[in-house]
């Protein structure tokens, strides 16, 4: 189908995210899923066909219901503690993959 993208179900990026999740929440792991939401990763994959990108944002302090109401809504906001958690995740994963 035109416009349909294949997203790698396994990749070094997903493996690094999985390791970070395991360090942050022992016993937890990443599982690929489909979301009805939109992620900028779609635009990156369109622009750079060899790019591996996932719409991954870790959160611990907001419920899934509240996140669904607030993320990308008219009054968009997230818990600042979850923003700090995401910064920690992205920094650690980038350092692991890029050195």
Sine and cosine of phi, psi and omega as CSV:
sin_phi,cos_phi,sin_psi,cos_psi,sin_omega,cos_omega
0.00,0.00,0.70,-0.71,0.07,-1.00
-0.89,0.45,0.65,-0.76,0.03,-1.00
0.99,0.13,-0.18,0.98,0.00,-1.00
-0.99,0.14,0.73,-0.68,-0.03,-1.00
-0.94,-0.33,0.54,-0.84,0.16,-0.99
-0.99,-0.16,0.76,-0.65,0.02,-1.00
-0.93,-0.37,0.79,-0.61,-0.04,-1.00
-0.87,0.49,0.85,-0.53,0.03,-1.00
-0.97,0.26,-0.42,0.91,0.09,-1.00
-0.74,-0.67,0.64,-0.77,0.03,-1.00
-0.27,-0.96,0.28,-0.96,0.11,-0.99
-0.84,0.54,-0.57,0.82,0.03,-1.00
-0.90,0.43,-0.74,0.67,0.01,-1.00
-0.90,0.43,-0.61,0.79,0.05,-1.00
-0.89,0.46,-0.66,0.76,0.03,-1.00
-0.92,0.38,-0.64,0.77,0.07,-1.00
-0.89,0.45,-0.66,0.75,0.03,-1.00
-0.88,0.47,-0.66,0.75,0.03,-1.00
-0.91,0.41,-0.65,0.76,0.02,-1.00
-0.90,0.44,-0.69,0.72,0.02,-1.00
-0.86,0.50,-0.69,0.73,0.01,-1.00
-0.89,0.46,-0.59,0.81,0.05,-1.00
-0.95,0.30,-0.59,0.81,-0.06,-1.00
-0.98,0.18,-0.59,0.81,-0.01,-1.00
-0.70,-0.71,1.00,0.09,-0.05,-1.00
-0.77,0.64,0.75,-0.66,-0.01,-1.00
1.00,-0.07,-0.30,0.95,0.03,-1.00
-1.00,0.09,0.35,-0.94,0.06,-1.00
-0.47,-0.88,0.31,-0.95,0.01,-1.00
-0.99,0.11,0.67,-0.74,0.10,-0.99
-0.76,-0.65,0.76,-0.65,0.05,-1.00
-0.88,0.48,0.63,-0.78,0.04,-1.00
-0.54,-0.84,0.17,-0.98,0.05,-1.00
-0.93,-0.37,0.71,-0.71,-0.01,-1.00
-0.88,-0.47,0.55,-0.84,0.06,-1.00
-0.98,0.18,-0.19,0.98,0.01,-1.00
-0.98,0.20,0.08,-1.00,-0.02,-1.00
-0.93,-0.37,0.62,-0.78,0.06,-1.00
-0.80,-0.60,0.58,-0.82,0.06,-1.00
-0.89,0.46,-0.24,0.97,0.03,-1.00
-0.86,0.51,-0.48,0.88,0.05,-1.00
-0.87,0.49,-0.70,0.71,0.00,-1.00
-0.91,0.42,-0.62,0.79,0.03,-1.00
-0.91,0.42,-0.67,0.74,0.01,-1.00
-0.92,0.40,-0.57,0.82,0.06,-1.00
-0.91,0.41,-0.70,0.71,-0.07,-1.00
-0.97,0.26,-0.53,0.85,-0.08,-1.00
-0.75,-0.66,1.00,0.01,-0.12,-0.99
-0.82,0.57,-0.45,0.89,0.01,-1.00
-1.00,0.03,-0.01,1.00,-0.04,-1.00
-0.96,0.27,0.70,-0.71,0.16,-0.99
-0.97,-0.23,0.86,-0.51,-0.04,-1.00
-0.58,-0.81,0.65,-0.76,0.04,-1.00
-0.81,-0.59,0.49,-0.87,0.11,-0.99
-1.00,0.08,0.97,0.25,-0.10,-1.00
-0.94,-0.35,0.84,-0.55,0.10,-1.00
-0.63,-0.78,0.93,-0.37,-0.01,-1.00
-0.97,0.25,0.62,-0.78,0.10,-1.00
-0.60,-0.80,0.54,-0.84,-0.06,-1.00
-0.76,-0.65,-0.43,0.90,-0.18,-0.98
-0.97,-0.23,-0.27,0.96,0.03,-1.00
-0.96,-0.27,0.62,-0.79,0.07,-1.00
-0.96,0.29,0.37,-0.93,0.03,-1.00
-0.86,0.50,-0.63,0.78,0.01,-1.00
-0.90,0.44,-0.72,0.69,0.00,-1.00
-0.92,0.39,-0.64,0.76,0.04,-1.00
-0.87,0.50,-0.68,0.74,0.03,-1.00
-0.89,0.46,-0.55,0.83,0.02,-1.00
-0.97,0.25,-0.60,0.80,-0.18,-0.98
-0.99,-0.12,-0.58,0.82,-0.05,-1.00
-0.94,0.35,0.79,-0.62,0.03,-1.00
0.89,0.45,0.32,0.95,0.04,-1.00
-1.00,-0.07,-0.03,-1.00,0.00,-1.00
-0.86,0.51,-0.60,0.80,0.00,-1.00
-0.92,-0.40,0.82,0.57,-0.12,-0.99
-0.87,0.49,0.73,-0.68,0.10,-1.00
-0.24,-0.97,0.33,-0.94,0.07,-1.00
-0.68,-0.73,0.27,-0.96,0.05,-1.00
-0.94,0.35,0.77,-0.64,-0.05,-1.00
-0.87,0.49,-0.47,0.88,0.05,-1.00
-0.92,0.39,-0.58,0.82,0.06,-1.00
-0.95,0.31,-0.55,0.84,0.11,-0.99
-0.88,0.47,-0.69,0.72,0.04,-1.00
-0.89,0.45,-0.63,0.78,0.04,-1.00
-0.89,0.46,-0.68,0.73,0.01,-1.00
-0.91,0.41,-0.65,0.76,0.05,-1.00
-0.87,0.49,-0.69,0.73,0.04,-1.00
-0.87,0.50,-0.71,0.70,0.01,-1.00
-0.87,0.49,-0.79,0.61,-0.07,-1.00
-0.90,0.44,-0.62,0.78,0.03,-1.00
-0.90,0.43,-0.75,0.66,-0.03,-1.00
-0.90,0.43,-0.69,0.73,-0.03,-1.00
-0.92,0.39,-0.68,0.73,0.03,-1.00
-0.89,0.45,-0.67,0.74,0.01,-1.00
-0.90,0.43,-0.66,0.75,0.02,-1.00
-0.89,0.45,-0.69,0.72,-0.08,-1.00
-0.99,0.15,-0.55,0.83,-0.10,-1.00
-0.97,-0.25,-0.24,0.97,0.02,-1.00
1.00,0.07,0.00,0.00,0.00,0.00
